[in-house]
Amino acid sequence: MKRSTASSTYIGLIIAFFGVPFVAYLYSLIAPEPYTDAFVIQKEATIFAMMALLLFIIVKGEKKDFSSIGLHHKHWMRSVITAIGLTIVLIGVLLICVWILGMFDIAVGGNEGKKYESISIWTMTLVTIRAGIVEEICYRGFIIERLEKITKGNKWLFLVLPVVLFALAHYPQGVAGLVISFVAGLIL
């Protein structure tokens, strides 16, 4: 790996690992309670901008295309079928997690959900879509692909580390958020 390309990769890893949690933390410092649509949309736009910066680093800094993070049009039907199957498995496993957490009186969502009580369904849809797109590009696409190459295939680092950090990014949702995010990260 050339020096400038390696630098871009490491900068990209910092953005991919810590960008979303950092933006969320900064916005938590100025957050109204409960959240407003305008506040949430601004926060989501900032997170999308952070993802755009990562994509810029891939293309201009690393000199790679988006297929280097798994974004391509090959085998799209297989990808759709796989996504539907994983969604069904994920829903089933997460329902089991929620049931087990409930048996131990561990609340799902913590106080985090109350902040979103007054936002519209459209804004919540934006949050959900953004989470799927940005977290998949950052955690699944960039981090796993780059760590696999950097660590020369050390599965503990390139598979488990992103899942652990993904789960930790959900700590505001309490123990249940950590458990559910960790399990979901392992499945996906």
Phi and psi in degrees as a GROMACS rama.xvg file:
@    title "Ramachandran Plot"
@    xaxis  label "Phi"
@    yaxis  label "Psi"
@TYPE xy
-65.1547  156.481  LYS-2
-59.3994  -47.6331  ARG-3
-67.2254  -36.8271  SER-4
-67.4075  -42.193  THR-5
-62.8211  -41.4503  ALA-6
-60.4644  -42.9399  SER-7
-62.6155  -40.1404  SER-8
-63.4142  -44.5588  THR-9
-67.1788  -38.7144  TYR-10
-63.1724  -42.7084  ILE-11
-60.382  -41.1309  GLY-12
-62.8811  -40.1674  LEU-13
-62.0954  -45.4204  ILE-14
-63.5942  -45.7258  ILE-15
-65.8292  -41.6742  ALA-16
-70.5283  -45.8021  PHE-17
-115.025  -6.44597  PHE-18
-61.2731  -53.6553  GLY-19
-64.1201  -48.4492  VAL-20
-60.9934  -35.8021  PRO-21
-67.0651  -44.9339  PHE-22
-61.455  -44.8711  VAL-23
-60.2037  -41.4452  ALA-24
-64.5012  -47.1134  TYR-25
-58.7908  -44.039  LEU-26
-69.2569  -28.0791  TYR-27
-66.1116  -24.4791  SER-28
-71.6591  -24.4655  LEU-29
-117.76  10.4369  ILE-30
-69.7658  133.87  ALA-31
-77.0875  156.666  PRO-32
-123.897  124.769  GLU-33
-71.115  169.263  PRO-34
-63.7035  151.296  TYR-35
-106.447  161.754  THR-36
-57.9633  -46.1257  ASP-37
-60.3741  -42.0116  ALA-38
-63.2176  -47.6011  PHE-39
-65.7802  -41.8774  VAL-40
-62.2193  -41.5471  ILE-41
-63.1735  -43.2968  GLN-42
-62.8806  -45.3671  LYS-43
-64.0783  -39.2765  GLU-44
-63.5729  -37.8013  ALA-45
-64.9335  -40.1043  THR-46
-66.9056  -40.5043  ILE-47
-61.9357  -38.8732  PHE-48
-63.6629  -38.5823  ALA-49
-63.2713  -40.113  MET-50
-65.9356  -39.2846  MET-51
-61.7777  -37.9851  ALA-52
-62.7147  -41.6884  LEU-53
-62.5577  -43.4984  LEU-54
-63.9504  -37.2795  LEU-55
-62.5372  -42.8993  PHE-56
-62.271  -39.3905  ILE-57
-61.2722  -48.3141  ILE-58
-76.2186  -48.8334  VAL-59
-89.596  -39.1117  LYS-60
-83.4376  -48.5359  GLY-61
-85.6171  -17.021  GLU-62
60.3201  44.0036  LYS-63
-122.692  164.572  LYS-64
-100.568  177.45  ASP-65
-69.7581  -16.9818  PHE-66
-64.9223  -18.8095  SER-67
-69.2513  -12.7297  SER-68
-118.311  17.7026  ILE-69
88.909  6.38595  GLY-70
-94.6167  107.267  LEU-71
-157.744  170.445  HIS-72
-97.7538  0.608317  HIS-73
-68.1909  141.115  LYS-74
54.9159  38.5774  HIS-75
-64.475  -34.7888  TRP-76
-66.5751  -40.9322  MET-77
-62.6523  -38.2132  ARG-78
-64.2896  -41.1558  SER-79
-64.4143  -45.6576  VAL-80
-63.7318  -42.2706  ILE-81
-62.1843  -42.6992  THR-82
-62.2306  -41.6748  ALA-83
-64.5889  -45.0244  ILE-84
-61.853  -45.5727  GLY-85
-64.5739  -35.5019  LEU-86
-62.9181  -43.383  THR-87
-63.8969  -45.6022  ILE-88
-62.062  -45.9296  VAL-89
-59.7903  -46.1385  LEU-90
-59.9081  -45.7208  ILE-91
-60.6673  -47.7687  GLY-92
-66.0647  -40.5722  VAL-93
-67.4618  -36.0512  LEU-94
-62.5797  -39.8611  LEU-95
-63.8565  -42.4626  ILE-96
-59.9302  -46.4322  CYS-97
-61.896  -41.3021  VAL-98
-62.4425  -46.221  TRP-99
-64.5432  -43.4128  ILE-100
-61.1018  -39.0133  LEU-101
-62.8653  -35.1798  GLY-102
-62.7384  -27.2859  MET-103
-100.459  14.0326  PHE-104
55.2855  37.3032  ASP-105
-98.2051  116.488  ILE-106
-69.074  137.834  ALA-107
-92.9951  127.45  VAL-108
99.1513  -26.0857  GLY-109
55.2922  -148.12  GLY-110
-85.8907  -8.34762  ASN-111
-59.008  -40.1074  GLU-112
-63.3127  -31.6605  GLY-113
-64.7317  -28.7235  LYS-114
-64.9391  -26.3564  LYS-115
-97.5305  6.57132  TYR-116
-59.5795  -32.6584  GLU-117
-100.818  7.27149  SER-118
-88.5915  156.691  ILE-119
-75.4347  163.922  SER-120
-63.5473  -31.7553  ILE-121
-68.2789  -40.588  TRP-122
-68.581  -39.7765  THR-123
-64.7993  -35.1617  MET-124
-63.7463  -41.6147  THR-125
-59.6141  -44.7346  LEU-126
-59.9304  -44.4397  VAL-127
-66.293  -44.6406  THR-128
-65.6799  -44.5033  ILE-129
-59.3671  -43.0654  ARG-130
-59.4774  -46.0979  ALA-131
-62.4818  -46.6114  GLY-132
-69.7182  -55.9419  ILE-133
-67.4356  -44.3658  VAL-134
-68.0898  -34.8933  GLU-135
-68.4155  -42.315  GLU-136
-65.7797  -45.9975  ILE-137
-70.5803  -58.7186  CYS-138
-78.0285  -51.7123  TYR-139
-75.9381  -52.136  ARG-140
-72.8632  -64.1239  GLY-141
-75.931  -55.804  PHE-142
-61.3084  -51.4042  ILE-143
-64.0411  -44.7508  ILE-144
-62.675  -44.6696  GLU-145
-73.4634  -40.8004  ARG-146
-65.9678  -33.5865  LEU-147
-60.4226  -41.7606  GLU-148
-73.1157  -44.12  LYS-149
-64.6087  -41.7285  ILE-150
-90.7136  4.62099  THR-151
54.9981  42.4438  LYS-152
88.6027  14.53  GLY-153
-69.4431  99.5475  ASN-154
-58.4936  -34.8238  LYS-155
-62.1006  -37.238  TRP-156
-80.2133  -49.1958  LEU-157
-82.0025  -16.3772  PHE-158
-104.037  -46.4946  LEU-159
-80.1581  -42.0629  VAL-160
-56.7868  -47.9911  LEU-161
-61.4725  -35.365  PRO-162
-66.7649  -42.5988  VAL-163
-62.4922  -46.3095  VAL-164
-66.7761  -35.6169  LEU-165
-61.0057  -45.2602  PHE-166
-63.9825  -44.6629  ALA-167
-62.8584  -30.1274  LEU-168
-65.4024  -16.87  ALA-169
-99.8164  17.0006  HIS-170
-59.736  -29.0794  TYR-171
-60.0895  -18.4217  PRO-172
-86.4503  5.52696  GLN-173
82.0383  -170.244  GLY-174
-58.0796  -42.3966  VAL-175
-61.7477  -40.7705  ALA-176
-62.0353  -39.8462  GLY-177
-63.9495  -48.1845  LEU-178
-64.3242  -49.3571  VAL-179
-63.7845  -42.4069  ILE-180
-65.6837  -38.8938  SER-181
-64.8123  -47.2572  PHE-182
-63.5192  -44.6607  VAL-183
-62.3637  -41.396  ALA-184
-61.9466  -38.33  GLY-185
-66.62  -38.7049  LEU-186
-70.0054  -43.8045  ILE-187
